[in-house]
Amino acid sequence: MNFQRELFSFSKDRAFVVVTDIANYYDSISYVHLRNVIAPIAGVEECVLDMLIYVLSSLLWQPDYMPSIEIGLPQINLDAPRLLAHCFLYELDAFLASDSNRDFVRFMDDIDIGVDTLADAKRVLKSVDLVLQTRQVRLNSGKTLILKQAEALRHFRVMENARLDVMKSRVDRKRRAGANTDL
């Protein structure tokens, strides 16, 4: 699924779009909850999960004088922590997909939801926050917006992105034809 294409699609189709993100996402992920999420997915022995948690906690910077806490994924340039952070929200994905009266896309902790009424928007925000609370993470209220369709189209710059797509396809077509595309 293409995140941007899906988002642009329901930005045009739904009356309201909820834009939100999770506060301090990587720093708030509990290893206990992470283990509970990935254990049934991974299908590996407990000792492998123990090693994973040990390695993750070793990669986090913590002061030597403080006891080790099992919260927070390292934010390093590796795919593994990102994959684990993504898996951590599978329960949220299942909840959002369970209702055909809304559309959603999620990229890591950025969540966009298309709904038809303002009441639906408020209801889904409340429900999403409750689902996240079970994992001890919260929505970032400072980055949470409920946008009307016209506002969403401006916010996501749908028209500008469409123009860029047209320009890109023209340049690609000229390159395939062997034409010079230098300025």
C-alpha positions in Angstrom: 0.0 0.0 0.0 1.3 3.5 -0.9 0.8 5.7 2.2 0.6 8.9 0.2 -1.8 7.6 -2.5 -4.2 6.1 0.1 -4.1 9.3 2.1 -4.8 11.5 -0.9 -7.6 9.2 -1.9 -9.6 9.4 1.3 -8.8 13.1 1.7 -10.9 13.5 -1.4 -13.6 11.0 -0.4 -14.2 11.6 3.3 -15.8 14.7 4.9 -13.3 14.8 7.7 -9.7 13.6 8.2 -8.2 13.0 11.6 -4.4 13.7 11.6 -2.5 12.5 14.7 0.7 11.1 15.9 1.9 9.4 19.1 3.8 11.4 21.7 7.4 10.4 22.2 6.7 7.1 20.5 10.1 5.4 20.4 10.9 6.6 23.9 7.6 5.2 25.3 7.6 1.6 24.0 7.6 -0.8 26.9 9.6 -4.0 26.4 7.0 -6.0 28.3 4.3 -4.8 25.9 6.5 -5.2 22.9 7.3 -8.7 23.9 3.6 -9.5 24.3 3.0 -8.1 20.8 5.8 -9.9 18.9 5.8 -13.2 20.7 2.8 -14.6 18.8 4.0 -13.1 15.6 7.6 -14.2 15.7 7.0 -17.8 16.7 10.5 -18.1 18.3 11.7 -19.6 21.6 11.6 -17.4 24.8 15.4 -17.3 24.9 15.5 -15.6 21.5 13.0 -12.9 22.8 15.1 -12.5 25.9 18.2 -11.9 23.8 16.3 -9.4 21.6 15.2 -7.4 24.7 18.7 -7.6 26.1 20.2 -6.2 22.9 17.6 -3.5 22.6 18.2 -2.3 26.2 22.0 -2.4 25.6 21.6 -0.1 22.6 19.8 2.5 24.6 21.8 5.2 26.2 21.2 5.2 30.0 23.3 6.9 32.6 25.6 4.4 34.5 24.3 5.5 37.9 20.7 4.8 37.0 19.0 1.4 37.1 18.2 -0.1 33.7 14.7 0.5 32.5 13.0 -1.6 29.9 11.3 1.2 28.0 12.3 2.9 24.7 13.6 1.7 21.4 16.9 2.9 20.2 16.6 5.5 17.4 19.5 4.4 15.3 19.9 3.9 11.6 18.9 0.2 11.6 15.7 -1.3 10.3 15.1 -3.7 13.3 14.0 -1.0 15.8 11.7 0.5 13.1 10.2 -2.8 12.3 9.6 -3.5 16.0 8.0 -0.1 16.4 5.8 -0.8 13.5 4.7 -4.2 14.9 3.9 -2.6 18.2 0.9 -0.9 16.7 -0.6 -3.9 14.9 -3.4 -4.0 17.5 -4.3 -0.4 16.6 -4.2 -1.3 12.9 -6.7 -4.1 13.5 -9.0 -1.8 15.5 -9.0 0.8 12.7 -9.5 -1.7 10.0 -12.5 -3.3 11.9 -14.9 -0.5 10.8 -15.7 -0.1 7.1 -17.1 3.4 7.7 -13.6 4.8 8.0 -10.3 4.7 6.1 -6.9 5.0 7.6 -3.2 4.9 6.9 -0.4 4.7 9.3 3.3 5.2 8.9 5.0 4.4 12.1 3.5 6.7 14.7 1.8 9.0 12.1 -1.9 8.1 11.8 -4.4 9.6 9.4 -8.1 8.5 9.5 -10.9 9.5 7.1 -14.4 9.6 8.5 -17.8 11.1 7.4 -18.9 13.2 10.4 -17.4 15.3 13.1 -18.9 13.0 15.7 -17.2 10.0 14.0 -13.9 11.9 14.1 -14.2 12.7 17.8 -15.3 9.1 18.6 -12.4 7.5 16.6 -9.9 9.8 18.4 -11.2 8.8 21.8 -11.1 5.1 20.8 -7.6 5.3 19.3 -6.3 6.9 22.5 -7.9 4.2 24.6 -6.3 1.4 22.4 -3.0 3.1 22.8 -3.4 3.5 26.6 -3.4 -0.3 26.9 0.2 -0.1 25.6 1.1 2.9 27.8 1.5 5.3 24.9 -0.6 8.4 24.2 -1.6 10.6 21.3 0.3 13.8 20.8 -2.5 16.4 21.4 -0.3 19.2 20.0 -0.2 17.4 16.6 -3.8 16.1 16.5 -6.1 17.8 14.1 -9.6 17.2 12.8 -9.7 18.7 9.3 -12.7 19.3 7.0 -12.2 17.9 3.5 -11.1 21.2 2.0 -8.6 21.8 4.9 -7.3 18.2 4.4 -6.7 18.8 0.7 -4.7 22.0 1.6 -2.9 20.4 4.5 -1.7 17.4 2.5 -1.0 19.6 -0.6 -2.9 17.2 -2.8 -3.0 19.5 -5.9 0.7 20.4 -5.6 1.6 16.8 -5.3 -0.5 15.9 -8.3 1.3 18.6 -10.4 4.7 17.2 -9.2 3.6 13.7 -10.3 2.7 15.0 -13.8 6.0 16.8 -14.0 7.9 13.7 -12.9 6.1 11.5 -15.5 7.0 14.0 -18.2 10.7 14.1 -17.2 10.7 10.3 -17.0 9.1 10.0 -20.5 11.7 12.4 -22.0 14.5 10.5 -20.4 13.2 7.2 -21.8 13.1 8.8 -25.2 16.7 10.0 -24.8 15.9 13.7 -24.7 18.1 16.1 -22.7 16.4 17.0 -19.3 19.2 19.3 -18.1 18.3 22.9 -17.3 
